[in-house]
Amino acid sequence: MKSIWRKHLIICLFLGLLAVPIYFLDRALLGGGGGGNWITLDFRGLIFWTYITFIAIDVTVSSIAVLLFPKSGALRIQVGSMLLSVILLVAGLVGYEKLRRLAIANQERSLMESRRALINVIELKRWWYVPDESDPTEIRVSVVVHQSGRFAGNVTGEQTDPSGSSTTVFESTNGPESQRWVSGGQAFTYVFPLKVLTTTHASDVRITLYLFKAPSGPAPGDITKVFMRSPQRDDDGEYFYGVLPAPSQPAN
C-alpha cells in the first residue's frame, strides 16, 4: 500500500510541475495583443487555470480511488481518474455556464419587472408643428409627468426612400439651458426649436423625452422614453417606447 501511495504522489508531483511549462505556454499563445482597429480579447490564463482546475479534480479523484482500490495499480488508477476528471471538468463548465445564464436571465427579469411601473411616468398627450407642418420652425409637445425631476428632450425628423435609406429632415436645437425642473403630476408644454436641414417632408418623426433625477448629470433612476411611429417593444431595459400620435392642429 505504501508503494502505490508513493507512485501516486510521484505522479501528482509530476502533474503539478507540469503546470510551470503550461503557464509559459499560456502566456505565449494567449498573451499577445492585436493591432489596428480590431478589438482584442484577453484570454490570458485560460489554458493555465483550466489545467489547474483539472489537476485539482484529478488529484482528488485519484486519491479517493487509491484509498478505495489500493490493489488496482497506480497507473491504472491515474488513467481512469484522468478520464473521469475530464468528464467532471466539462460537466462542471457546462453546469456553470447554465447557472450563469439562468442568473443573468433572472436578473434581467427582475429589472424588467421593476421598470414596469415606470413605463407611463412620462406621457405625451399631443404634439404639433409651429407654424405648420409644411414649413416648421418649432415642434411643441403637451406632456404630463408623474414623478419630479429635470425634464429635457430632443426631436428628429427623417424621410425614408423606397430603398430604405433615411435622410434627416430636421432636428431640435435645445441646449442644456432649456431643461426645466418639473414636479409629479405636472402638465406643461415644451418647445423644441428646429434646425431644418432639407425641405423634404419628414415621414418619420421621433420625439425623445427625458426625466433626470439629479439637478445635473445622469443618476440612477433616470427615465428615457422614445415616441416613434411603430415601436417594436415597450421597454428594452434602457429606454421606454411609446407610439407617437399623429400631429395635432396648432394650439390656440
C-alpha positions as CSV (number, residue, x, y, z in Angstrom):
1,M,0.0,0.0,0.0
2,K,2.9,2.3,0.8
3,S,4.3,1.6,-2.7
4,I,1.1,2.6,-4.5
5,W,0.9,5.8,-2.4
6,R,4.5,6.6,-3.3
7,K,3.8,6.2,-7.0
8,H,0.6,8.2,-6.7
9,L,2.4,11.1,-5.0
10,I,5.2,11.0,-7.7
11,I,2.5,11.2,-10.5
12,C,0.8,14.0,-8.7
13,L,4.0,15.9,-8.3
14,F,4.9,15.4,-11.9
15,L,1.4,16.8,-13.0
16,G,1.9,19.7,-10.6
17,L,5.3,20.6,-12.0
18,L,3.9,20.4,-15.5
19,A,1.9,23.5,-14.6
20,V,5.1,25.6,-15.0
21,P,5.6,25.0,-18.7
22,I,1.8,25.2,-19.3
23,Y,1.9,28.6,-17.6
24,F,4.5,29.9,-20.1
25,L,2.7,28.2,-23.0
26,D,-0.5,30.0,-22.0
27,R,1.4,33.3,-21.9
28,A,3.0,32.6,-25.3
29,L,-0.2,31.6,-27.0
30,L,-2.8,33.9,-25.4
31,G,-0.7,36.8,-24.1
32,G,-0.2,38.7,-27.4
33,G,-2.3,41.7,-28.4
34,G,-3.8,42.5,-31.7
35,G,-3.1,45.6,-33.7
36,G,-5.1,48.1,-35.8
37,N,-8.7,48.8,-35.0
38,W,-9.7,45.3,-34.1
39,I,-10.9,44.7,-30.6
40,T,-8.5,42.4,-28.7
41,L,-9.9,40.0,-26.2
42,D,-7.7,39.0,-23.3
43,F,-7.7,35.2,-22.8
44,R,-4.6,35.0,-20.7
45,G,-4.8,32.4,-18.1
46,L,-7.5,30.3,-19.9
47,I,-5.2,27.3,-20.5
48,F,-3.3,27.6,-17.2
49,W,-6.3,27.8,-14.9
50,T,-8.2,25.2,-16.9
51,Y,-5.2,22.9,-16.3
52,I,-5.0,23.8,-12.6
53,T,-8.7,23.0,-12.2
54,F,-8.2,19.7,-14.0
55,I,-5.3,18.8,-11.7
56,A,-7.3,19.7,-8.6
57,I,-10.1,17.4,-9.7
58,D,-7.7,14.6,-10.8
59,V,-5.7,14.6,-7.5
60,T,-9.0,14.4,-5.5
61,V,-10.5,11.7,-7.7
62,S,-7.3,9.6,-7.9
63,S,-6.6,9.9,-4.1
64,I,-10.0,8.6,-3.4
65,A,-9.5,5.8,-5.9
66,V,-6.2,4.8,-4.4
67,L,-7.8,4.7,-1.0
68,L,-10.7,2.6,-2.2
69,F,-8.9,0.4,-4.7
70,P,-5.3,0.1,-3.5
71,K,-4.6,-3.1,-5.4
72,S,-5.6,-1.7,-8.9
73,G,-2.2,-0.2,-9.6
74,A,-1.2,3.4,-9.6
75,L,-1.0,3.8,-13.4
76,R,-4.4,2.2,-14.0
77,I,-6.0,4.4,-11.3
78,Q,-4.4,7.5,-12.7
79,V,-5.5,6.9,-16.2
80,G,-9.1,6.2,-15.1
81,S,-9.1,9.2,-12.8
82,M,-7.9,11.4,-15.6
83,L,-10.7,10.3,-17.9
84,L,-13.2,10.9,-15.1
85,S,-11.7,14.3,-14.2
86,V,-12.1,15.4,-17.8
87,I,-15.8,14.4,-17.7
88,L,-16.3,16.2,-14.4
89,L,-14.5,19.3,-15.7
90,V,-16.6,19.5,-18.8
91,A,-19.8,18.8,-16.8
92,G,-18.8,21.5,-14.3
93,L,-18.1,24.1,-17.0
94,V,-21.4,23.3,-18.8
95,G,-23.3,23.4,-15.5
96,Y,-21.6,26.7,-14.5
97,E,-22.5,28.3,-17.9
98,K,-26.1,27.2,-17.5
99,L,-26.3,28.6,-14.0
100,R,-24.6,31.9,-15.1
101,R,-27.2,32.3,-17.9
102,L,-30.0,31.5,-15.5
103,A,-28.7,34.1,-13.1
104,I,-28.5,36.7,-15.9
105,A,-32.0,35.8,-17.1
106,N,-33.4,36.2,-13.6
107,Q,-31.6,39.5,-13.1
108,E,-33.0,40.8,-16.4
109,R,-36.4,39.6,-15.5
110,S,-36.3,41.3,-12.1
111,L,-35.1,44.5,-13.8
112,M,-37.9,44.5,-16.3
113,E,-40.5,43.9,-13.6
114,S,-39.1,46.7,-11.5
115,R,-39.2,49.0,-14.6
116,R,-42.8,48.1,-15.5
117,A,-44.3,50.6,-13.0
118,L,-42.2,53.4,-14.7
119,I,-43.4,53.0,-18.3
120,N,-46.0,55.7,-18.1
121,V,-44.2,58.2,-15.9
122,I,-43.8,60.4,-19.0
123,E,-47.0,60.8,-21.1
124,L,-47.0,62.6,-24.4
125,K,-50.6,63.9,-24.8
126,R,-50.2,65.6,-28.1
127,W,-47.7,67.5,-30.3
128,W,-47.9,69.9,-33.2
129,Y,-45.8,71.9,-35.7
130,V,-45.3,75.7,-35.5
131,P,-46.3,77.5,-37.6
132,D,-47.4,74.4,-39.7
133,E,-46.2,71.1,-41.0
134,S,-45.1,72.3,-44.4
135,D,-42.6,74.9,-43.1
136,P,-42.0,74.2,-39.4
137,T,-39.7,76.2,-37.1
138,E,-40.8,74.5,-33.9
139,I,-42.4,71.4,-32.5
140,R,-44.3,71.8,-29.3
141,V,-45.4,68.9,-27.1
142,S,-48.0,68.7,-24.4
143,V,-46.6,66.4,-21.6
144,V,-47.7,65.1,-18.2
145,V,-45.1,63.7,-15.8
146,H,-45.9,61.6,-12.8
147,Q,-42.6,62.0,-11.0
148,S,-40.5,65.0,-10.2
149,G,-37.2,65.6,-12.0
150,R,-35.2,67.5,-14.6
151,F,-37.1,67.4,-17.9
152,A,-35.4,67.5,-21.3
153,G,-35.9,66.1,-24.8
154,N,-35.0,66.1,-28.4
155,V,-36.7,65.7,-31.8
156,T,-35.6,64.3,-35.1
157,G,-37.5,64.1,-38.4
158,E,-36.4,61.8,-41.2
159,Q,-37.5,60.9,-44.7
160,T,-37.1,57.3,-45.8
161,D,-37.0,56.5,-49.5
162,P,-38.2,53.2,-51.1
163,S,-34.7,51.6,-50.8
164,G,-34.8,52.1,-47.0
165,S,-32.2,54.9,-46.9
166,S,-33.0,57.7,-44.5
167,T,-32.3,61.4,-44.7
168,T,-32.5,63.7,-41.7
169,V,-35.0,66.5,-42.5
170,F,-34.8,68.4,-39.2
171,E,-33.6,68.1,-35.7
172,S,-34.2,70.0,-32.5
173,T,-31.6,72.5,-31.2
174,N,-32.4,72.5,-27.5
175,G,-29.5,73.2,-25.2
176,P,-28.9,72.4,-21.5
177,E,-30.4,75.8,-20.7
178,S,-33.8,74.7,-22.0
179,Q,-34.1,71.9,-19.4
180,R,-36.6,72.5,-16.6
181,W,-37.4,71.1,-13.2
182,V,-40.9,69.6,-13.0
183,S,-43.0,68.0,-10.2
184,G,-45.0,64.9,-10.2
185,G,-48.4,65.2,-11.8
186,Q,-47.5,68.4,-13.6
187,A,-48.8,69.1,-17.1
188,F,-47.0,71.5,-19.4
189,T,-46.0,72.4,-22.9
190,Y,-42.4,72.0,-24.0
191,V,-40.9,73.8,-27.1
192,F,-38.4,72.2,-29.5
193,P,-36.8,74.8,-31.8
194,L,-35.9,73.1,-35.1
195,K,-32.9,73.2,-37.4
196,V,-34.2,72.4,-40.9
197,L,-31.7,70.5,-43.0
198,T,-33.7,69.9,-46.1
199,T,-37.1,71.0,-47.4
200,T,-38.3,67.4,-47.8
201,H,-41.3,66.3,-45.8
202,A,-40.5,64.3,-42.7
203,S,-42.3,61.0,-42.9
204,D,-40.8,59.7,-39.6
205,V,-40.7,61.9,-36.5
206,R,-39.1,60.7,-33.3
207,I,-39.6,62.5,-30.0
208,T,-37.4,61.5,-27.1
209,L,-38.2,62.8,-23.6
210,Y,-36.0,62.5,-20.5
211,L,-36.7,62.8,-16.8
212,F,-33.4,63.1,-14.9
213,K,-33.4,62.6,-11.1
214,A,-30.5,64.8,-10.3
215,P,-30.3,68.6,-10.8
216,S,-27.3,68.0,-13.1
217,G,-25.8,65.0,-14.8
218,P,-27.0,61.4,-15.0
219,A,-28.1,59.4,-12.0
220,P,-29.7,56.0,-11.2
221,G,-33.4,56.1,-11.9
222,D,-33.3,58.4,-14.9
223,I,-36.1,57.8,-17.4
224,T,-35.9,58.0,-21.1
225,K,-39.0,57.4,-23.3
226,V,-38.9,57.4,-27.1
227,F,-42.1,58.1,-29.0
228,M,-42.0,56.8,-32.5
229,R,-44.3,55.6,-35.3
230,S,-44.0,51.9,-34.8
231,P,-42.1,50.8,-31.7
232,Q,-41.1,47.1,-31.6
233,R,-41.3,46.9,-27.8
234,D,-42.4,48.9,-24.7
235,D,-39.1,48.6,-22.9
236,D,-35.6,47.3,-23.8
237,G,-34.2,47.6,-20.3
238,E,-32.6,51.0,-21.1
239,Y,-35.3,53.0,-22.9
240,F,-39.1,53.0,-22.8
241,Y,-41.0,53.3,-26.0
242,G,-44.4,54.7,-26.9
243,V,-46.5,55.2,-30.0
244,L,-46.2,58.7,-31.5
245,P,-49.7,60.0,-32.2
246,A,-50.5,62.0,-35.4
247,P,-49.6,65.7,-35.1
248,S,-52.4,67.9,-33.8
249,Q,-53.5,71.2,-35.1
250,P,-51.5,74.1,-33.7
251,A,-52.8,75.2,-30.3
252,N,-54.5,78.5,-30.0
